[in-house]
Amino acid sequence: MAPPRDVVKIAVQMRDAIPQLIQLDQAKPLAAVLKEVCDAWNLAHSERYALQFADGHRRYITENDLKAEQLLGGLQRGSREGRRETLGDLVLLAPDMTFAQEVISRDGLQRLGTIIEDGDDLGEVLALALMSFLELMEHGVVSWETLSIPFVRKVVCYVNMNLMDASVQPLALRLLESVTLSSPVLGQLVKSEVPLDRLLVHLQVMNQELQTKAMALLTALLQGATPAERKHMLDYLWQRNFRQFIYKVGRTGPGRPLPALPQCSHTHTCGLAVPQNIIHSAAPLGDEMAHHLYVLQSLTLGLLESRMRTPLDPYSQEQREQLQALRQAAFESEGESLGAGLSADRRRSLCAREFRKLGFSNSNPAQDLERVPPGLLALDNMLYFSKHAPSAYSRFVLENSSREDKHECPFARSSIQLTVLLCDLLRVGEPCSETAQDYSPMFFGQDQSFHELFCVSIQLLNKTWKEMRATQEDFDKVMQVVREQLARTLALKPSSLELFRTKVNALTYGEVLRLRQTERLHQEGTLAPPILELREKLKPELLGLIRQQRLLRLCEGTLFRKISSRRRQDKLWFCCLSPNHKVLQYGDVEDGAGPPGPESLPEQLPVADIRALLTGKDCPHIREKGSMKQNKDLCELAFSVSYDHGEQEAYLNFIAPSKREFHLWTDGLSTLLGSPMGSEQTRLDLEQLLTMETKLRLLELENVPIPEQPPPIPPPPTNFNFCYDCSITEP
């Protein structure tokens, strides 16, 4: 009889005792099971014992854990070495939730807090105490807001202290990060007690863990600040060349050496030598640092949200002056020459016309900028482009204002929509994700990264507009292509703006179409290795089908025109292939008459006499007419066959009536000569047939994933003695 499901067999062992193999009834109270185990070993006070997993993570099974009391007692009564060992055990056991609850219920956090606040040992003991404290707090049993102000200040002292073991400060920074993110009140205390310059010092070290925790605390402080405080903090960090430690090493520009920062006096494990580059460091960037760089990028771009959500105020003198500056930067000389001596009404009319040339949809540009988003951010981008790239700005506006109306690219409308697009791609104004690591290195490479990106993108938009030969009706299509160009390039994470410019300009409209086609084929599974192998196996059969079609077309025959020396195309002749594919039959036909029957054609050319097929400029009748203006068009439709005529070589010359007929006849003649068919029509027909045949073959595998590689063949069995004789009956 099978045992009940709730009963399992487990082995229980104890030091200096014979192990037991017991049947554990999972429905029985755990205290009763412990009593039975202790009775088997003649142990009293079963409530003082606990079951612990012997393999893997050594977690306790019981709720009442004597081990917790023993460890906490060792923290107070033991020597320094004993305390170190006790804390080491506590660090290993603290991740277990049951054990952590037991420790916390016995005032374990207070005892650890006393060790941390006393700071009698600034080395390994303090590091283990901080680690144990953090592990216990991570379970969320106790809120970070319950920590005392003296305790937090003491941890801050460890962060600000120069002579400090390098294993302590990352843990202290991690603790302060959790405090800052969880408690606004204590977060303000941390913000006031930890100078930003001190965090910059920690970012210069070669200790990657210390760098990461310093960046974590910095982003936590920024997240907890108000928008105004955040802007002030970031402005201060950029002034202190914060970008130096993230992106590059050396000078930030001509005559701009690194600023003097507080000196670091860490022990040797900290390893401060020269300012260390975080992104381009020799050591690989960890996932945690990548996340904090993403948060820093999001918070920096988030400063643009207020401008993005603020519409233009038509009554603001400053904003009206900015619009006039934008107009004058494009039409300054023209406006001065045309506006001299004009009345106020005429000058206003001239300004309205120039704003329309600038690409605004309304004569009053304030109406275009009332939309949020992008609000004033679009105006900021346009002004930045006009001031920092004046030649490109003038070229963009003047080039498009002089085009035909249907092909002009409106600068203002494009800028407004492009600003919305960039805000969407970069998630401006969205809250930071808790796990994302999608940062762009180039955003830490220069000041005003968003405006610089706009300058590159608006020129890309103009370039793509011309490549697509777009009109005003195609505006949305152009924006979709530009969005794809920017998204694909940003996904490559270019390390600098110049590299971004190079890559995005190389991604032309034609390349975007090619990538779309490739991705569609991948999505359909057409480019999977098994599908490609199937297509290769189908090719010979389908090429044979195309050859048959070409020969049948030659048997039907075609009317060709003769080109005389006077360039008249008034004579027709007909040519076809005999049904047995051995003779070309041809002869002249009267204009207006239908195709004659093969038996009425007077001339014949045996296929066996044909030497070669000539096309284009190699044809003799094209070489004779080399001076003709029509030669280029005729060259694309001309072909000839050379054949033996007695002891001399003769030619039968053709001018196909269309490009399709040219492909069909040259393919058919190549088939007769045993040569491969190389026309564009053959390639298109073969691709169409392959696609149709492949889809038919895979019809039953719809929505079934096709593996990239075939499944491995299992090894042969050790013996083949598995034959079963069905004629033998079992007793």
Secondary structure as GFF3:
##gff-version 3
##sequence-region A 1 731
A	DSSP	beta_strand	7	12	.	.	.	ID=ss1
A	DSSP	beta_strand	20	25	.	.	.	ID=ss2
A	DSSP	alpha_helix	30	40	.	.	.	ID=ss3
A	DSSP	three_ten_helix	46	48	.	.	.	ID=ss4
A	DSSP	alpha_helix	66	77	.	.	.	ID=ss5
A	DSSP	alpha_helix	80	93	.	.	.	ID=ss6
A	DSSP	alpha_helix	97	105	.	.	.	ID=ss7
A	DSSP	alpha_helix	108	118	.	.	.	ID=ss8
A	DSSP	alpha_helix	124	137	.	.	.	ID=ss9
A	DSSP	three_ten_helix	144	146	.	.	.	ID=ss10
A	DSSP	alpha_helix	149	160	.	.	.	ID=ss11
A	DSSP	alpha_helix	168	182	.	.	.	ID=ss12
A	DSSP	alpha_helix	184	193	.	.	.	ID=ss13
A	DSSP	alpha_helix	196	203	.	.	.	ID=ss14
A	DSSP	alpha_helix	208	224	.	.	.	ID=ss15
A	DSSP	alpha_helix	227	239	.	.	.	ID=ss16
A	DSSP	alpha_helix	242	246	.	.	.	ID=ss17
A	DSSP	alpha_helix	287	302	.	.	.	ID=ss18
A	DSSP	alpha_helix	305	308	.	.	.	ID=ss19
A	DSSP	alpha_helix	317	339	.	.	.	ID=ss20
A	DSSP	alpha_helix	344	357	.	.	.	ID=ss21
A	DSSP	three_ten_helix	365	370	.	.	.	ID=ss22
A	DSSP	alpha_helix	376	388	.	.	.	ID=ss23
A	DSSP	alpha_helix	390	401	.	.	.	ID=ss24
A	DSSP	three_ten_helix	405	407	.	.	.	ID=ss25
A	DSSP	alpha_helix	411	425	.	.	.	ID=ss26
A	DSSP	three_ten_helix	441	444	.	.	.	ID=ss27
A	DSSP	alpha_helix	449	468	.	.	.	ID=ss28
A	DSSP	three_ten_helix	472	474	.	.	.	ID=ss29
A	DSSP	alpha_helix	475	491	.	.	.	ID=ss30
A	DSSP	alpha_helix	497	506	.	.	.	ID=ss31
A	DSSP	alpha_helix	509	524	.	.	.	ID=ss32
A	DSSP	alpha_helix	529	556	.	.	.	ID=ss33
A	DSSP	beta_strand	558	562	.	.	.	ID=ss34
A	DSSP	beta_strand	571	577	.	.	.	ID=ss35
A	DSSP	beta_strand	583	589	.	.	.	ID=ss36
A	DSSP	three_ten_helix	598	600	.	.	.	ID=ss37
A	DSSP	beta_strand	603	606	.	.	.	ID=ss38
A	DSSP	three_ten_helix	607	609	.	.	.	ID=ss39
A	DSSP	beta_strand	610	615	.	.	.	ID=ss40
A	DSSP	three_ten_helix	616	618	.	.	.	ID=ss41
A	DSSP	alpha_helix	620	623	.	.	.	ID=ss42
A	DSSP	alpha_helix	631	637	.	.	.	ID=ss43
A	DSSP	beta_strand	638	645	.	.	.	ID=ss44
A	DSSP	beta_strand	648	655	.	.	.	ID=ss45
A	DSSP	alpha_helix	659	672	.	.	.	ID=ss46
A	DSSP	alpha_helix	680	697	.	.	.	ID=ss47
A	DSSP	three_ten_helix	699	701	.	.	.	ID=ss48
###
